[in-house]
C-alpha cells in the first residue's frame, strides 16, 4: 500500500489520479489532497477518500471547508498548505500536478523530507532540474515521471545507464496544425484560441493544450528528459507520431530501439509511477492494434514550429535560460488566450525575451526564481 499526497487534485492529471486510486484501493491510499480554488470538487474528493489533510489556495475557502468537515480532516491554505502536505510524515510519495511554478517549492520540501516525488508539472524540472535531481540524489529518493513520454522512456530504459543510450526519442502528436497543406505558416496568424484547444489525441488543461499546439510542450519535455535521465540535449530527439500510441522510445548504442505502446490514457503512466516498481493489474487501458491499422512517423517541422529549437537552445545553454523560456511562454500563452497576441507571436515573444537574458550558470534557487520573475516582466513588456 502506497500513501500518496496529491497536489493538484482537481485538475486533469489530479482527477485521473483519483480514478487510478479508485481502481486500486488495496494499493493506493490518498492521504493528502490539494486544490486551487475548486472547493466543491475538493469537498467531494475528501468525502470519498477521507484524507488526513487537504489544502486549498484561498484561506477563506479553507475556513469554509474546515467548518464543513469538522475536525476529521486538517485543512490548510496557500503556499504553506502545499508545504504541509508535501511533508506529511506518513506519505510515501508526493504526486505534483500543479500547473506553473507553484509546485517547485513543495517538490523540494518533499524530497528533503525523504519522500519520493512523481512529477506531472513540467516547470519543476525545466526550471530547476539541476537542483531537484541533485537534492534527490543527496536524500536518496526517486523522481518518477508522470508524463506519458517520460514514463515510456523510464520503462524502456529499465535502469540501463545513460552510456548505453544513443538517443531518447520523444514522440509528439504534432498538434492540431500538423498538416502543412491545411495549415501553412502563412495561415498561422488566423489560428484562434478555440482551434488551438482542439487537440487530436489528448484531453488536457488549457495551458498544456496550447503548448501542444505550438510544440512548446514537447520542447519543455526535451529539457525534462535531459535531467530525468542524466543525458545531454544532443541525445534527446523528437519524432512526430500522430496516432499517439508509441509514447516514446529509447535507441541504444547497438542500434536496438525499445518503445512503450498503449492507447492514449494518462491513467497508465500515473498508475506506473504510484505503484513502481510493481505492475498492478488494471483493465482501464485496452489497446487494439487492428483498430489502429497503421502507425506513422515524420520529422517535426521546426520552421513552422520553432519552439522546439528554442527549447533545445535553452537546454543546451542551461543555467537560468530554461526558467526564462518557461516563464516567457506562460505569459505569452496567457496573452494569446486573452486575444492580445496572435498564435505565431507566442514563439516570437519567447525568443525576444530569451535574447535579452543574461544567463547565470549553475544557479541557486533564488537566482532561478529571480530569472523567472524577470522573464515575466520582460515578456509583459514585449
C-alpha positions as CSV (number, residue, x, y, z in Angstrom):
1,X,0.0,0.0,0.0
2,X,1.4,3.4,-1.0
3,X,0.4,6.5,1.0
4,X,0.0,9.2,-1.7
5,X,-0.2,13.0,-1.4
6,X,-1.8,14.6,-4.5
7,X,-1.1,18.2,-5.1
8,X,-3.5,19.5,-7.8
9,X,-6.3,17.0,-7.2
10,X,-9.0,18.9,-9.2
11,X,-7.1,19.4,-12.5
12,X,-6.9,16.9,-15.4
13,X,-3.9,14.9,-14.0
14,X,-5.4,15.1,-10.5
15,X,-8.8,13.7,-11.5
16,X,-7.1,10.9,-13.5
17,X,-5.0,10.1,-10.4
18,X,-8.3,9.9,-8.4
19,X,-9.5,7.3,-10.9
20,X,-6.4,5.3,-10.5
21,X,-6.7,5.3,-6.7
22,X,-10.3,4.2,-7.0
23,X,-9.3,1.4,-9.4
24,X,-6.6,0.2,-6.9
25,X,-7.9,0.7,-3.4
26,X,-5.7,-2.1,-2.0
27,X,-2.6,-0.4,-3.4
28,X,-3.1,3.3,-3.2
29,X,-4.3,5.4,-0.3
30,X,-4.8,9.2,-0.8
31,X,-3.7,10.8,2.5
32,X,-3.4,14.4,1.3
33,X,-5.3,16.4,-1.4
34,X,-4.5,20.0,-2.5
35,X,-6.5,22.0,-5.0
36,X,-6.5,25.5,-6.4
37,X,-10.0,27.0,-5.9
38,X,-12.4,24.2,-6.8
39,X,-13.9,23.9,-3.3
40,X,-16.9,21.8,-4.5
41,X,-14.8,19.1,-6.2
42,X,-12.2,19.0,-3.4
43,X,-15.0,18.5,-0.8
44,X,-16.4,15.6,-2.9
45,X,-13.0,14.0,-3.2
46,X,-12.4,14.5,0.6
47,X,-15.7,12.9,1.5
48,X,-15.0,9.9,-0.7
49,X,-11.3,9.3,0.1
50,X,-11.1,10.7,3.7
51,X,-7.5,12.0,3.5
52,X,-5.7,13.1,6.7
53,X,-5.2,16.6,5.4
54,X,-6.3,18.9,2.5
55,X,-5.3,22.3,1.3
56,X,-6.8,25.0,-1.0
57,X,-5.3,28.2,-2.3
58,X,-7.8,30.7,-0.7
59,X,-7.6,30.9,3.2
60,X,-11.3,32.0,3.3
61,X,-12.3,28.9,1.4
62,X,-10.1,26.8,3.7
63,X,-12.2,28.1,6.7
64,X,-15.4,27.1,4.8
65,X,-14.0,23.7,4.2
66,X,-12.9,23.3,7.8
67,X,-16.4,24.2,9.0
68,X,-18.0,21.7,6.6
69,X,-15.6,18.9,7.5
70,X,-15.3,19.5,11.2
71,X,-12.2,18.0,13.0
72,X,-12.0,14.8,10.9
73,X,-9.6,16.4,8.3
74,X,-6.9,19.0,8.8
75,X,-7.4,21.9,6.4
76,X,-4.5,24.1,5.2
77,X,-4.3,27.0,2.8
78,X,-2.0,28.7,0.3
79,X,1.7,28.0,-0.2
80,X,2.1,27.0,3.4
81,X,-0.6,24.4,2.9
82,X,1.2,22.8,0.0
83,X,4.4,22.5,2.0
84,X,2.5,21.0,4.9
85,X,1.0,18.3,2.6
86,X,4.3,17.7,0.8
87,X,6.0,16.8,4.1
88,X,3.3,14.7,5.8
89,X,5.2,12.2,7.9
90,X,3.1,9.2,6.8
91,X,3.4,10.0,3.0
92,X,5.4,7.6,0.8
93,X,5.2,9.6,-2.4
94,X,4.0,13.1,-3.4
95,X,2.5,13.5,-6.9
96,X,2.8,17.1,-8.1
97,X,0.3,18.1,-10.7
98,X,0.1,21.8,-10.1
99,X,0.3,24.0,-13.2
100,X,3.1,26.6,-13.3
101,X,5.9,27.2,-10.9
102,X,3.9,26.7,-7.7
103,X,5.0,23.1,-7.5
104,X,8.7,23.8,-7.2
105,X,9.0,24.6,-3.5
106,X,6.7,21.7,-2.5
107,X,8.7,19.3,-4.6
108,X,12.0,20.3,-2.9
109,X,10.3,20.1,0.5
110,X,9.1,16.6,-0.2
111,X,12.5,15.5,-1.4
112,X,14.2,16.9,1.7
113,X,11.6,15.2,3.9
114,X,12.7,11.9,2.3
115,X,9.6,11.4,0.0
116,X,9.7,10.1,-3.5
117,X,8.0,12.5,-5.9
118,X,6.1,11.9,-9.1
119,X,6.3,14.9,-11.4
120,X,3.5,15.9,-13.7
121,X,4.4,19.6,-13.6
122,X,7.0,20.3,-16.3
123,X,8.1,23.5,-14.7
124,X,9.8,21.8,-11.8
125,X,12.5,20.1,-13.9
126,X,12.6,22.7,-16.6
127,X,13.3,25.5,-14.2
128,X,15.4,23.7,-11.6
129,X,16.3,20.2,-12.9
130,X,19.9,20.5,-11.7
131,X,18.9,21.4,-8.2
132,X,16.0,18.9,-8.0
133,X,18.0,15.9,-9.2
134,X,20.9,16.8,-7.0
135,X,18.7,17.0,-4.0
136,X,17.0,13.7,-4.8
137,X,20.4,12.0,-5.1
138,X,21.5,13.6,-1.8
139,X,18.4,12.4,0.1
140,X,18.2,9.0,-1.6
141,X,14.7,9.5,-3.1
142,X,13.3,8.8,-6.6
143,X,11.9,11.4,-9.1
144,X,9.3,9.5,-11.1
145,X,7.8,10.7,-14.3
146,X,4.1,11.1,-14.9
147,X,4.2,12.5,-18.4
148,X,3.4,9.6,-20.8
149,X,6.6,10.3,-22.8
150,X,8.9,10.2,-19.8
151,X,7.2,7.3,-18.2
152,X,7.7,5.4,-21.5
153,X,11.4,6.2,-21.6
154,X,11.7,5.2,-17.9
155,X,10.1,1.9,-18.7
156,X,12.2,1.3,-21.8
157,X,15.5,2.2,-20.1
158,X,14.8,-0.3,-17.2
159,X,17.8,1.0,-15.2
160,X,20.2,0.9,-18.1
161,X,23.0,3.5,-17.8
162,X,22.9,6.6,-20.0
163,X,26.2,5.4,-21.5
164,X,24.2,2.6,-23.2
165,X,21.9,5.1,-24.9
166,X,22.4,6.6,-28.4
167,X,19.2,8.7,-28.4
168,X,16.0,9.2,-26.4
169,X,13.1,9.6,-28.8
170,X,10.1,11.7,-27.6
171,X,7.0,11.3,-29.7
172,X,4.8,14.2,-30.5
173,X,1.2,14.1,-31.9
174,X,2.1,17.2,-33.9
175,X,-0.9,19.0,-32.5
176,X,-4.0,20.3,-34.4
177,X,-1.9,22.2,-37.0
178,X,0.4,19.4,-38.1
179,X,-1.0,19.2,-41.7
180,X,1.2,21.6,-43.7
181,X,-1.2,21.7,-46.6
182,X,-4.1,22.7,-44.4
183,X,-2.0,25.0,-42.1
184,X,0.9,26.6,-44.0
185,X,3.0,29.0,-41.9
186,X,1.2,31.9,-43.7
187,X,-2.1,30.9,-42.2
188,X,-0.9,30.7,-38.6
189,X,-2.0,34.2,-37.8
190,X,-5.6,33.0,-38.4
191,X,-5.4,30.4,-35.6
192,X,-7.9,31.2,-32.9
193,X,-7.9,30.0,-29.2
194,X,-10.7,27.7,-30.0
195,X,-8.9,26.0,-32.8
196,X,-5.7,25.7,-30.8
197,X,-7.6,23.9,-28.0
198,X,-8.8,21.1,-30.2
199,X,-6.0,18.6,-29.5
200,X,-6.3,15.5,-31.7
201,X,-5.2,12.9,-29.1
202,X,-5.5,14.1,-25.5
203,X,-7.9,15.9,-23.3
204,X,-5.8,18.2,-21.1
205,X,-5.9,21.6,-19.4
206,X,-5.8,24.9,-21.2
207,X,-2.1,25.7,-20.9
208,X,-0.7,22.3,-21.8
209,X,-3.1,22.1,-24.8
210,X,-1.9,25.4,-26.2
211,X,1.7,24.3,-25.6
212,X,0.9,21.1,-27.6
213,X,-0.3,23.3,-30.5
214,X,2.9,25.3,-30.6
215,X,5.0,22.3,-29.7
216,X,6.4,24.2,-26.7
217,X,5.1,21.2,-24.7
218,X,7.5,18.9,-26.5
219,X,10.3,21.4,-26.1
220,X,9.8,21.5,-22.3
221,X,9.7,17.7,-22.3
222,X,13.1,17.6,-24.0
223,X,14.6,19.7,-21.1
224,X,12.8,17.5,-18.6
225,X,14.2,14.3,-20.2
226,X,17.7,15.8,-20.1
227,X,17.5,16.0,-16.3
228,X,15.4,12.9,-15.5
229,X,17.6,10.6,-17.4
230,X,21.0,12.3,-16.9
231,X,21.6,12.8,-20.6
232,X,22.8,15.8,-22.7
233,X,20.4,17.6,-25.0
234,X,22.2,16.4,-28.1
235,X,20.8,12.8,-27.4
236,X,17.2,14.0,-26.9
237,X,15.3,13.8,-30.1
238,X,11.6,14.4,-31.2
239,X,9.6,12.5,-33.8
240,X,6.0,13.3,-34.8
241,X,3.7,10.3,-34.3
242,X,0.1,11.4,-34.9
243,X,-1.6,8.3,-33.5
244,X,0.0,8.8,-30.0
245,X,0.2,5.0,-29.5
246,X,4.0,4.9,-29.2
247,X,4.6,7.1,-26.2
248,X,8.4,7.3,-26.6
249,X,11.4,5.2,-27.5
250,X,15.0,4.5,-26.4
251,X,17.6,3.9,-29.1
252,X,20.6,2.0,-27.6
253,X,24.2,2.2,-28.8
254,X,23.9,-1.2,-30.5
255,X,21.1,0.1,-32.8
256,X,18.2,-1.6,-30.9
257,X,15.2,0.6,-30.2
258,X,12.7,-0.2,-27.4
259,X,9.3,1.5,-27.4
260,X,6.4,1.6,-25.0
261,X,3.0,1.5,-26.6
262,X,-0.6,1.8,-25.4
263,X,-3.9,3.5,-26.1
264,X,-3.5,7.2,-25.0
265,X,-4.7,7.4,-21.4
266,X,-2.9,9.3,-18.7
267,X,-4.1,6.8,-16.1
268,X,-1.5,4.3,-17.2
269,X,1.7,6.4,-16.5
270,X,0.1,7.7,-13.3
271,X,-0.5,4.2,-12.1
272,X,3.0,3.1,-13.0
273,X,4.6,5.9,-11.1
274,X,2.4,5.3,-8.0
275,X,2.9,1.5,-7.9
276,X,6.5,1.4,-9.1
277,X,8.4,-0.9,-9.1
278,X,5.4,-3.3,-9.3
279,X,3.0,-3.7,-12.2
280,X,-0.5,-4.0,-10.9
281,X,-3.4,-5.4,-12.8
282,X,-5.9,-3.0,-14.3
283,X,-8.5,-3.2,-17.1
284,X,-8.7,0.6,-17.6
285,X,-6.4,0.8,-20.6
286,X,-7.0,-1.6,-23.6
287,X,-5.1,-1.4,-26.9
288,X,-6.4,-2.9,-30.1
289,X,-3.7,-2.7,-32.8
290,X,-6.1,-3.9,-35.5
291,X,-8.2,-0.9,-34.8
292,X,-5.3,1.5,-35.5
293,X,-4.3,-0.3,-38.6
294,X,-1.0,1.6,-39.0
295,X,1.4,3.7,-37.0
296,X,3.2,6.6,-38.8
297,X,6.1,8.8,-38.1
298,X,7.5,12.0,-39.5
299,X,10.1,14.7,-38.9
300,X,9.0,17.7,-36.8
301,X,8.6,20.9,-38.9
302,X,10.8,23.3,-37.0
303,X,10.2,26.1,-39.5
304,X,6.5,26.2,-38.6
305,X,7.1,25.2,-35.0
306,X,10.3,27.0,-33.9
307,X,9.5,26.3,-30.2
308,X,11.5,23.1,-30.5
309,X,14.7,24.9,-31.5
310,X,14.2,27.5,-28.7
311,X,13.8,24.7,-26.1
312,X,16.9,22.9,-27.4
313,X,18.9,26.1,-27.2
314,X,17.7,26.7,-23.7
315,X,18.5,23.2,-22.7
316,X,22.0,23.2,-24.2
317,X,22.9,26.6,-22.7
318,X,21.3,25.7,-19.4
319,X,21.6,27.8,-16.3
320,X,18.7,30.2,-15.9
321,X,17.7,30.2,-19.6
322,X,15.2,27.3,-19.3
323,X,13.4,29.1,-16.5
324,X,13.2,32.2,-18.7
325,X,11.9,30.1,-21.6
326,X,9.2,28.7,-19.4
327,X,8.1,31.9,-17.8
328,X,8.0,33.9,-21.0
329,X,6.0,31.1,-22.6
330,X,3.5,31.2,-19.7
331,X,3.0,34.9,-20.2
332,X,2.7,34.5,-24.0
333,X,0.1,31.7,-23.7
334,X,-2.0,33.8,-21.4
335,X,-1.8,36.8,-23.7
336,X,-2.9,34.6,-26.6
337,X,-5.8,33.1,-24.7
338,X,-6.8,36.7,-23.8
339,X,-6.6,37.5,-27.5
340,X,-3.9,40.1,-27.1
341,X,-1.4,38.4,-29.4
342,X,-1.6,36.1,-32.4
343,X,-0.6,32.4,-32.4
344,X,2.8,32.9,-34.1
345,X,3.6,35.7,-31.7
346,X,3.7,33.2,-28.8
347,X,7.0,31.9,-30.0
348,X,8.3,35.3,-31.2
349,X,7.7,36.7,-27.7
350,X,9.6,33.9,-26.0
351,X,12.5,34.3,-28.5
352,X,12.8,38.0,-27.8
353,X,12.8,37.5,-24.0
354,X,15.5,34.8,-24.3
355,X,17.7,37.0,-26.4
356,X,17.6,39.7,-23.7
357,X,18.5,37.5,-20.8
358,X,22.0,37.3,-19.2
359,X,22.3,33.6,-18.3
360,X,23.6,32.6,-14.8
361,X,25.2,29.1,-14.9
362,X,24.6,26.6,-12.0
363,X,22.1,29.0,-10.4
364,X,20.8,28.9,-6.9
365,X,17.1,28.6,-6.3
366,X,17.0,32.3,-5.6
367,X,18.6,33.1,-8.9
368,X,16.2,30.8,-10.7
369,X,13.2,32.5,-9.1
370,X,14.7,35.9,-9.9
371,X,15.1,34.9,-13.6
372,X,11.6,33.6,-13.6
373,X,10.3,36.9,-12.3
374,X,12.4,39.0,-14.7
375,X,11.2,37.0,-17.7
376,X,7.5,37.6,-16.7
377,X,8.1,41.3,-16.5
378,X,10.1,41.4,-19.7
379,X,7.5,39.2,-21.6
380,X,4.7,41.5,-20.5
381,X,6.8,44.5,-21.7
382,X,7.4,42.8,-25.1
